[in-house]
Amino acid sequence: MPVDLRSDTVTRPSDEMREAARDASVGDDVYGDDPTVNELESRAADAVGTEDALYVPSGTMGNQIAARVHTDRGDEILVERESHVYRWELGGLAQLSDLQVRTFDAGERAVPTPEQVREGYVEESLHRPGTGLLSLENTHNARGGVAVPPEDIDAAAEAANELGVPVHLDGARLFNACVALDADPERMVREVDSVMFCLSKGLGAPVGSILAGGEEFVAAARRVRKLFGGGMRQAGIIAAPGILALDNVERLAEDHENARRLADGLDGIDGLSAPTPDTNIVQVSTEDAGVTAEEFVAACEDRGVLGGAHGEYLTRFCTNLDVSGEDIEAAIDRVRGAVEDVAV
Ligand SMILES: *Cc1c(COP(=O)(O)O)cnc(C)c1O
């Protein structure tokens, strides 16, 4: 069996989740009649301390709904240059909400400083569109699962709010950040206007994400979800495992521990360098070995370790619920073999 470290989305639902799916009470959720979806939404809102929450089929849909609700056609949206919503969602900001994107480079900090928010802000005028939304990301995926402290989220959000700009947080891995920093989720999202988090990543649910915020925001988001084709019927079948997923928050610490062990082990291999991660995403550079990420990923696959190429020399391994401590030890040995196979 390969050790599958491509993503934390690859986990299979547990037996308990499958049973919960089978036994879930259901109704037509478009009519608001599905008790299991309603329970998930209410528990999810409690988990992040918002007035309300909406169950959506994917994190991408959650982010795109938020962008649509917060903005007007032709606005600018301010995003980090390596952010998921900008780089990995098919230009949905343009395609679905008619937004013009303005990027900032937050570097290792992963969120903008208040100065960067003010610099990026565009005031609406006869000639300029006006900034409609600031989008933040925590943890920051492409920057290696960086856990952003709540104070940095607050500072960016407060700068935006002073300019009258609402703030969305792409918290696909919000709970990874909270566990890594020992921060309360409610505290983490205190200054933002909406937050999306994924049930289908480290929390282990088979399907779905949550878009949370104030009552008015969620009511508007519910309409846009329908518009985007995300109104689901007896969705309790997939929401039931999502409820169980909310109990998997604390165990994310195991993924983080596994990621540190993996990074440590890989960093010890000649030609590889892997900084210690904050959370469950390990980034490995193969530049010193003179091996491209694509060659490296293929060699690792031949040896039974799956990862993903995320740059010319950058490979990502992501620990998850289905990967044990022994799997990590095995993965380190196999990657060592893979490097010997391809290093020049
Ligand atoms: C995975 C991810 C998403 C999108 O989630 P999907 O459920 O795969 O659509 C959005 N933002 C970030 C940072 C992610 O890592």
The ligand as a Gaussian input file, in Angstrom:
#p B3LYP/6-31G(d) Opt

LIG

0 1
 C       -8.677000      22.829000      -0.184000
 C       -8.733000      24.291000      -0.086000
 C       -9.839000      25.004000      -0.556000
 C      -10.946000      24.372000      -1.374000
 O      -11.583000      23.288000      -0.836000
 P      -12.275000      22.210000      -1.798000
 O      -13.218000      21.532000      -0.859000
 O      -11.173000      21.338000      -2.288000
 O      -12.968000      22.926000      -2.885000
 C       -9.852000      26.359000      -0.369000
 N       -8.859000      26.989000       0.252000
 C       -7.780000      26.339000       0.708000
 C       -6.706000      27.108000       1.405000
 C       -7.671000      24.977000       0.550000
 O       -6.580000      24.336000       0.981000

